[in-house]
Amino acid sequence: MRERIIEIVATHTATRTPEAGHLANTSVDVYRTRLAERSQIEPRPHNTVWGSMDNPGPLSSPELRSYADRGYHTERNVLAAADIDACLREVASITERLGDDERVIREKSSGDVRSLFAVHQLSEVIAEICSRESIAGVARQILDDDVTIHQSRINLKPGFAGGPFYWHSDFETWHAEDGMPAPRALSVSLALTPNFSTNGPLMIIPGSHRRFVSCVGSTPDGYHHESLTSYRPPFGTPEEEDVAVLADELGIDTITGPAGSALYFDSNCLHASAGNITPYPRSNLFVVFNAASNALREPFGGTSPRPDHLAHR
């Protein structure tokens, strides 16, 4: 195995908070990625829970501490059956209305819908769900700030046909291709169908959010659509050795639960999901919240900004 590089990048004028060292003002990019030759695993210099463990909101202080430690939190019964039915009806309606619009991503093999983007803009029903205190309120509490929606989507894994999503950190892509300065963001995944251990549920390496895993190779302009249909995109994908190092050290958690469950997870968690060859579909509504103070800049990877439906500016 080639030598691992563990490096902390020095910064000027930094202020720190207790949890993990919040760097308030930095003069260099501490999340360097899309490197020319080799990847790096670096300690993350920013917080996971911003502010304090006593931030007011839906989660208790012990739940915030667990989130800071593992990088995620789960809840059941966040969506009612009526909410789920309404979301699934909206998916069918939006898909029919949009046709071959670029917001509709289809599986290469079957043509089935793989992902549907910007759903909070396309559906008042979904927008209302995203704004609830049990969803957006948790994001405000963890990020200790007002929040904006960076991205929303529904990922569909139909029975027998749902493709996998390879290991990745969302923040690595959002930093390199969207210009998100720091990982002051999180995703909420809302189960619209049961997420079994067998139908391609999300897998997370717990604690991986405390490391930043850089990737090799510059993403070509305009490649974003191709990357969304690929099992393992050639850009923004960590090296197998890096995934193995972190999995050996930290393990892998499989996130399951009934329809209506919610998973809140840090933007820098390494996560993935296998394909679905069971008869049982796995569909989830994802909404990504970014802190208002963490507004997007020019992409740090040197590319043009991705389209609005992938990164709302």
C-alpha positions as CSV (number, residue, x, y, z in Angstrom):
1,M,0.0,0.0,0.0
2,R,1.4,3.4,-0.9
3,E,2.3,5.8,1.8
4,R,-0.6,7.7,3.2
5,I,-0.2,11.4,3.6
6,I,-1.7,13.0,6.7
7,E,-1.2,16.7,6.7
8,I,-2.7,19.7,8.6
9,V,-2.6,22.8,6.6
10,A,-1.6,25.9,8.5
11,T,-3.8,29.0,8.3
12,H,-3.4,32.6,9.3
13,T,-5.8,34.5,11.6
14,A,-7.8,31.5,13.0
15,T,-10.2,31.3,15.9
16,R,-11.1,27.9,17.4
17,T,-14.2,26.5,19.1
18,P,-13.9,23.4,21.4
19,E,-15.4,20.6,19.3
20,A,-13.0,20.3,16.5
21,G,-11.3,23.5,15.8
22,H,-13.5,25.9,13.9
23,L,-11.4,28.0,11.6
24,A,-13.3,31.2,11.2
25,N,-11.0,33.0,8.8
26,T,-8.6,31.2,6.5
27,S,-6.2,32.6,3.9
28,V,-5.6,29.3,2.1
29,D,-7.8,26.5,0.9
30,V,-7.7,23.9,3.6
31,Y,-9.7,21.4,1.5
32,R,-7.3,20.9,-1.5
33,T,-8.6,18.3,-3.9
34,R,-8.7,17.2,-7.6
35,L,-4.9,16.8,-7.2
36,A,-2.6,16.0,-10.0
37,E,-1.0,12.8,-8.8
38,R,-2.0,11.4,-5.4
39,S,-4.8,11.8,-2.9
40,Q,-4.5,12.9,0.7
41,I,-6.3,12.1,3.9
42,E,-6.3,15.2,6.1
43,P,-7.8,16.0,9.5
44,R,-10.8,18.3,9.1
45,P,-10.2,21.7,10.7
46,H,-13.9,22.7,11.0
47,N,-16.6,21.8,13.4
48,T,-19.4,19.3,12.8
49,V,-21.8,20.9,15.3
50,W,-21.4,24.6,15.0
51,G,-22.0,26.9,17.9
52,S,-22.4,24.6,21.0
53,M,-23.9,21.4,22.1
54,D,-26.6,23.5,23.8
55,N,-27.9,25.0,20.5
56,P,-31.7,25.2,20.8
57,G,-33.7,23.0,18.4
58,P,-35.3,19.6,17.9
59,L,-32.2,17.6,19.0
60,S,-31.1,17.1,22.6
61,S,-27.5,17.8,23.7
62,P,-26.7,14.1,23.8
63,E,-28.0,13.7,20.2
64,L,-25.9,16.6,19.1
65,R,-22.8,15.1,20.7
66,S,-23.5,11.8,19.0
67,Y,-23.9,13.6,15.6
68,A,-20.6,15.3,16.2
69,D,-18.9,12.0,16.9
70,R,-20.4,9.7,14.3
71,G,-21.4,12.3,11.6
72,Y,-25.1,11.3,11.4
73,H,-28.4,11.1,13.3
74,T,-31.5,9.0,12.6
75,E,-35.2,9.5,13.5
76,R,-38.3,7.5,12.8
77,N,-41.8,8.8,11.9
78,V,-40.6,12.2,10.6
79,L,-42.9,11.8,7.6
80,A,-46.5,10.6,7.9
81,A,-48.1,8.2,5.5
82,A,-50.0,11.1,3.8
83,D,-46.7,12.9,3.2
84,I,-45.1,9.9,1.6
85,D,-48.1,9.3,-0.7
86,A,-48.0,13.0,-1.7
87,C,-44.3,12.9,-2.5
88,L,-44.6,9.8,-4.6
89,R,-47.5,11.3,-6.5
90,E,-45.4,14.4,-7.1
91,V,-42.5,12.3,-8.5
92,A,-44.8,10.8,-11.1
93,S,-46.3,14.2,-12.0
94,I,-43.0,16.0,-12.2
95,T,-41.4,13.2,-14.3
96,E,-44.2,13.2,-16.8
97,R,-44.1,17.0,-17.0
98,L,-40.4,17.4,-17.5
99,G,-39.8,14.5,-20.0
100,D,-36.1,14.6,-21.0
101,D,-35.3,17.8,-19.0
102,E,-31.7,17.8,-17.5
103,R,-33.2,17.6,-14.0
104,V,-34.3,14.1,-14.8
105,I,-31.4,11.6,-14.5
106,R,-32.1,8.1,-15.9
107,E,-30.3,4.8,-15.4
108,K,-28.1,4.0,-18.4
109,S,-29.1,0.3,-18.5
110,S,-32.8,0.5,-18.1
111,G,-33.9,4.1,-18.7
112,D,-35.7,4.2,-15.4
113,V,-35.5,7.5,-13.4
114,R,-32.4,7.4,-11.2
115,S,-32.7,10.9,-9.7
116,L,-35.0,13.9,-10.0
117,F,-33.4,17.2,-9.0
118,A,-34.6,20.6,-7.8
119,V,-37.8,19.0,-6.5
120,H,-38.5,21.7,-3.9
121,Q,-38.7,24.2,-6.8
122,L,-40.9,21.9,-8.8
123,S,-43.4,21.0,-6.0
124,E,-45.1,23.1,-3.4
125,V,-45.8,19.9,-1.5
126,I,-42.1,19.0,-1.3
127,A,-41.1,22.6,-0.5
128,E,-43.4,22.6,2.5
129,I,-42.0,19.4,3.8
130,C,-38.4,20.7,3.4
131,S,-39.3,23.8,5.5
132,R,-40.6,21.9,8.6
133,E,-38.9,22.4,11.9
134,S,-38.2,18.6,12.1
135,I,-36.2,18.9,8.9
136,A,-34.9,22.5,8.3
137,G,-35.0,23.2,12.0
138,V,-32.5,20.4,12.7
139,A,-30.2,21.9,10.0
140,R,-30.4,25.3,11.6
141,Q,-29.6,23.8,15.0
142,I,-26.6,21.8,13.9
143,L,-25.2,24.5,11.6
144,D,-26.0,27.3,14.1
145,D,-27.2,29.6,11.3
146,D,-30.0,30.4,8.9
147,V,-30.0,27.9,6.1
148,T,-30.6,27.8,2.4
149,I,-31.3,24.7,0.2
150,H,-28.1,23.9,-1.7
151,Q,-29.7,21.0,-3.6
152,S,-32.8,18.8,-3.4
153,R,-33.5,15.5,-5.2
154,I,-35.3,12.3,-5.1
155,N,-33.2,9.2,-5.6
156,L,-35.2,6.2,-6.9
157,K,-34.0,2.6,-6.9
158,P,-36.7,0.5,-8.5
159,G,-36.9,-3.1,-7.8
160,F,-34.5,-5.3,-9.9
161,A,-33.1,-2.2,-11.6
162,G,-31.8,0.4,-9.1
163,G,-28.1,1.1,-9.7
164,P,-25.4,1.7,-7.1
165,F,-23.8,5.0,-5.9
166,Y,-20.1,4.7,-5.3
167,W,-18.2,5.9,-2.2
168,H,-17.9,9.7,-2.1
169,S,-18.0,12.7,0.1
170,D,-20.6,15.2,-1.0
171,F,-18.6,18.1,0.3
172,E,-15.6,17.2,-1.8
173,T,-17.7,17.7,-4.9
174,W,-19.6,20.7,-3.6
175,H,-16.2,22.4,-2.7
176,A,-14.5,21.5,-6.0
177,E,-17.3,22.0,-8.4
178,D,-19.8,24.4,-6.7
179,G,-17.5,26.6,-4.6
180,M,-18.8,25.7,-1.1
181,P,-16.1,27.1,1.2
182,A,-16.5,24.9,4.3
183,P,-18.4,21.7,5.3
184,R,-21.0,23.8,7.1
185,A,-23.8,21.9,5.4
186,L,-25.7,18.7,5.9
187,S,-28.1,16.4,4.1
188,V,-31.5,15.0,5.2
189,S,-32.5,11.8,3.6
190,L,-36.2,11.0,4.1
191,A,-37.3,7.4,3.3
192,L,-40.3,7.3,1.0
193,T,-40.2,3.4,1.0
194,P,-38.7,1.0,3.6
195,N,-34.9,1.0,3.5
196,F,-34.0,-2.6,4.1
197,S,-30.5,-4.0,4.5
198,T,-31.1,-5.8,1.1
199,N,-32.5,-3.1,-1.3
200,G,-29.5,-0.7,-1.5
201,P,-29.6,1.4,1.6
202,L,-27.1,4.1,2.4
203,M,-23.8,3.0,4.0
204,I,-21.8,5.5,6.0
205,I,-18.3,5.2,7.4
206,P,-19.0,6.7,10.9
207,G,-16.4,9.3,11.9
208,S,-15.2,9.7,8.4
209,H,-16.6,13.3,8.4
210,R,-13.6,14.2,10.6
211,R,-11.2,13.6,7.8
212,F,-11.1,15.2,4.3
213,V,-10.3,12.7,1.5
214,S,-9.1,14.5,-1.6
215,C,-9.5,13.1,-5.1
216,V,-7.2,12.9,-8.1
217,G,-7.9,14.5,-11.5
218,S,-9.6,17.7,-12.7
219,T,-13.2,17.4,-13.8
220,P,-13.8,18.6,-17.3
221,D,-16.3,21.4,-17.8
222,G,-19.8,20.0,-18.7
223,Y,-19.1,16.6,-17.3
224,H,-21.7,16.9,-14.5
225,H,-24.5,15.1,-16.2
226,E,-22.4,12.1,-17.2
227,S,-21.1,11.8,-13.6
228,L,-24.7,11.6,-12.3
229,T,-25.4,8.5,-14.4
230,S,-22.2,6.7,-13.7
231,Y,-21.7,4.0,-11.0
232,R,-18.2,5.2,-10.3
233,P,-17.4,8.6,-11.9
234,P,-13.7,9.0,-12.8
235,F,-13.7,12.4,-11.1
236,G,-14.6,13.2,-7.5
237,T,-14.2,9.6,-6.5
238,P,-11.9,8.6,-3.6
239,E,-9.2,6.0,-4.1
240,E,-10.0,2.5,-3.0
241,E,-7.0,2.5,-0.7
242,D,-8.4,5.5,1.1
243,V,-11.8,4.0,1.5
244,A,-10.2,0.8,2.8
245,V,-8.0,2.7,5.3
246,L,-11.0,4.5,6.8
247,A,-13.3,1.5,6.8
248,D,-10.7,-0.7,8.5
249,E,-10.3,1.9,11.2
250,L,-13.9,3.1,11.6
251,G,-16.2,0.4,10.2
252,I,-19.3,0.7,8.0
253,D,-22.8,1.4,9.2
254,T,-25.8,0.4,7.2
255,I,-28.8,2.8,7.6
256,T,-32.1,1.1,7.5
257,G,-35.6,2.1,8.6
258,P,-39.3,2.2,7.7
259,A,-40.8,4.6,5.3
260,G,-41.0,8.0,7.0
261,S,-37.6,7.7,8.7
262,A,-35.0,10.5,8.4
263,L,-31.3,10.4,8.3
264,Y,-29.4,13.6,9.0
265,F,-25.7,13.4,7.9
266,D,-22.7,15.7,7.7
267,S,-21.7,16.8,4.2
268,N,-18.2,15.3,4.6
269,C,-19.3,11.8,5.5
270,L,-17.9,9.1,3.2
271,H,-21.0,7.2,2.0
272,A,-22.3,4.9,-0.7
273,S,-25.1,2.5,-1.6
274,A,-25.2,-0.8,-3.5
275,G,-27.6,-1.6,-6.3
276,N,-31.0,-3.0,-5.8
277,I,-31.8,-6.4,-7.2
278,T,-34.6,-7.1,-4.8
279,P,-38.3,-6.7,-5.8
280,Y,-38.6,-3.9,-3.3
281,P,-38.0,-0.3,-4.4
282,R,-35.9,2.1,-2.3
283,S,-36.8,5.8,-2.8
284,N,-35.6,8.7,-0.7
285,L,-36.1,12.4,-0.7
286,F,-32.8,14.3,-0.1
287,V,-32.6,17.9,0.8
288,V,-29.2,19.6,1.4
289,F,-29.0,22.6,3.7
290,N,-26.1,25.0,3.6
291,A,-25.4,27.7,6.2
292,A,-26.3,31.1,5.0
293,S,-22.8,32.3,6.0
294,N,-21.3,29.5,3.8
295,A,-22.5,31.0,0.5
296,L,-21.0,29.5,-2.7
297,R,-18.0,31.1,-4.4
298,E,-16.2,30.2,-7.6
299,P,-15.5,26.5,-7.7
300,F,-12.3,25.6,-6.0
301,G,-11.5,22.9,-8.6
302,G,-11.2,25.5,-11.4
303,T,-14.2,24.5,-13.4
304,S,-17.3,26.6,-14.3
305,P,-20.1,26.4,-11.7
306,R,-22.5,23.6,-12.2
307,P,-26.1,24.3,-13.2
308,D,-28.6,25.8,-10.7
309,H,-30.5,22.5,-10.3
310,L,-27.4,20.9,-8.9
311,A,-26.1,23.9,-6.8
312,H,-28.6,26.6,-6.1
313,R,-26.9,30.0,-5.9
